[in-house]
């Protein structure tokens, strides 16, 4: 068990999450890009995105393209608008995961997440469960990019 703990401490992911909270600069409320980046890790946004993805994949698997697209886009857009409008994101930015996202969630990684979901969506439409898992792996690798950065 101690060996696992040592490996975790040596990993880049642990060091990114264990970074002192003071390492993050104050959230500039005048910068929409800061708010847009940080809102992606709000629990309501994460839960909505996950539920919308599962629901969308279900509809696409059933052959209902319109409901699949609506399920994928509408709930996340509504929750994004609500979080961006009403939630103070400063505390979230100062958290360990906030620091991690600011360091590693580049526009390229965000695009990779979208690409992974598109792989999942097309795979659901084509009834290819292994390809859905491959798309999920792409999304997970984009979220975990910091674990592989040297």
C-alpha positions as CSV (number, residue, x, y, z in Angstrom):
1,X,0.0,0.0,0.0
2,X,2.9,2.4,0.8
3,X,4.2,1.8,-2.8
4,X,1.0,2.9,-4.3
5,X,1.1,6.1,-2.1
6,X,4.7,6.8,-3.2
7,X,3.7,6.4,-6.9
8,X,0.8,8.7,-6.4
9,X,2.9,11.3,-4.8
10,X,5.5,11.1,-7.6
11,X,2.9,11.4,-10.3
12,X,2.4,14.7,-12.1
13,X,-1.4,14.5,-11.4
14,X,-0.8,14.5,-7.7
15,X,1.7,17.4,-7.9
16,X,-0.8,19.4,-9.9
17,X,-3.6,18.8,-7.5
18,X,-1.4,19.3,-4.4
19,X,-0.1,22.6,-5.6
20,X,-0.6,25.4,-3.0
21,X,-3.9,27.1,-3.7
22,X,-2.1,30.5,-3.7
23,X,-0.6,29.5,-7.1
24,X,-3.7,30.6,-8.9
25,X,-4.1,34.2,-9.8
26,X,-7.4,35.9,-8.8
27,X,-10.2,35.3,-11.2
28,X,-10.6,38.3,-13.5
29,X,-14.3,38.7,-13.7
30,X,-13.8,41.0,-16.7
31,X,-12.3,38.1,-18.7
32,X,-15.0,35.8,-20.1
33,X,-12.4,33.2,-21.0
34,X,-11.4,32.7,-17.4
35,X,-15.0,32.2,-16.3
36,X,-15.8,29.9,-19.2
37,X,-12.8,27.7,-18.4
38,X,-13.5,27.5,-14.7
39,X,-17.3,26.9,-15.0
40,X,-16.5,23.6,-16.8
41,X,-15.6,22.1,-13.4
42,X,-18.6,23.3,-11.5
43,X,-20.4,20.2,-10.1
44,X,-23.7,21.2,-11.6
45,X,-22.1,21.6,-15.0
46,X,-20.2,18.3,-14.8
47,X,-23.3,16.4,-13.7
48,X,-25.4,18.0,-16.5
49,X,-22.8,17.3,-19.1
50,X,-22.5,13.6,-18.1
51,X,-26.3,13.1,-17.9
52,X,-26.8,14.9,-21.2
53,X,-24.2,12.8,-22.9
54,X,-25.7,9.5,-21.7
55,X,-29.2,10.7,-22.7
56,X,-28.0,11.8,-26.1
57,X,-26.2,8.5,-26.7
58,X,-29.4,6.7,-25.8
59,X,-31.4,8.7,-28.3
60,X,-28.8,8.3,-31.0
61,X,-28.7,4.5,-30.4
62,X,-32.5,4.5,-30.9
63,X,-32.1,6.3,-34.2
64,X,-33.6,9.6,-33.1
65,X,-31.1,12.2,-34.3
66,X,-33.1,15.3,-33.4
67,X,-33.7,14.3,-29.8
68,X,-30.0,13.1,-29.6
69,X,-28.8,16.6,-30.7
70,X,-31.2,18.4,-28.4
71,X,-30.3,16.3,-25.4
72,X,-26.6,16.9,-26.1
73,X,-26.8,20.7,-26.5
74,X,-29.8,22.2,-24.7
75,X,-29.3,21.1,-21.0
76,X,-25.5,21.9,-21.0
77,X,-26.1,25.3,-22.6
78,X,-28.8,26.2,-20.0
79,X,-26.7,25.1,-17.1
80,X,-23.6,26.9,-18.5
81,X,-25.7,30.1,-18.7
82,X,-27.0,29.7,-15.2
83,X,-23.5,29.0,-13.7
84,X,-21.8,31.8,-15.6
85,X,-24.5,34.2,-14.6
86,X,-25.2,33.4,-10.9
87,X,-22.3,31.4,-9.5
88,X,-19.2,33.0,-7.9
89,X,-16.4,31.0,-9.5
90,X,-13.5,32.5,-7.5
91,X,-13.5,29.7,-4.9
92,X,-13.6,27.0,-7.6
93,X,-10.7,28.6,-9.4
94,X,-8.7,28.6,-6.2
95,X,-9.3,24.9,-5.5
96,X,-6.9,22.2,-6.4
97,X,-8.9,21.1,-9.4
98,X,-9.3,24.7,-10.5
99,X,-5.5,25.1,-10.5
100,X,-5.2,21.8,-12.5
101,X,-7.7,22.9,-15.1
102,X,-6.0,26.3,-15.6
103,X,-2.7,24.6,-16.2
104,X,-3.8,21.7,-18.4
105,X,-7.2,22.4,-20.0
106,X,-5.9,24.2,-23.1
107,X,-8.1,24.9,-26.1
108,X,-6.6,21.9,-27.8
109,X,-7.7,19.6,-24.9
110,X,-11.2,21.1,-24.9
111,X,-11.3,20.4,-28.7
112,X,-10.1,16.8,-28.0
113,X,-13.0,16.4,-25.4
114,X,-15.5,17.5,-28.0
115,X,-13.9,15.2,-30.6
116,X,-14.2,12.3,-28.2
117,X,-17.8,13.0,-27.7
118,X,-18.4,13.1,-31.4
119,X,-16.7,9.7,-31.7
120,X,-19.1,8.5,-29.1
121,X,-22.2,10.0,-30.8
122,X,-21.4,8.6,-34.2
123,X,-20.6,5.2,-32.6
124,X,-24.0,5.2,-30.8
125,X,-25.7,6.0,-34.1
126,X,-23.9,3.1,-35.8
127,X,-24.5,0.8,-32.8
128,X,-20.7,0.3,-32.1
129,X,-20.2,-0.1,-28.3
130,X,-16.5,-0.6,-28.5
131,X,-16.1,2.6,-30.5
132,X,-18.2,4.4,-27.8
133,X,-15.7,3.2,-25.3
134,X,-12.9,4.5,-27.5
135,X,-14.5,7.9,-27.6
136,X,-14.9,7.9,-23.9
137,X,-11.1,7.1,-23.6
138,X,-10.4,10.1,-25.8
139,X,-12.5,12.3,-23.5
140,X,-10.8,10.9,-20.4
141,X,-7.4,11.4,-21.8
142,X,-8.2,15.1,-22.4
143,X,-9.3,15.5,-18.8
144,X,-6.3,13.7,-17.5
145,X,-3.7,15.4,-19.7
146,X,-1.8,16.7,-16.7
147,X,-1.1,13.2,-15.5
148,X,1.1,12.6,-18.5
149,X,2.8,16.0,-18.7
150,X,6.5,15.9,-17.8
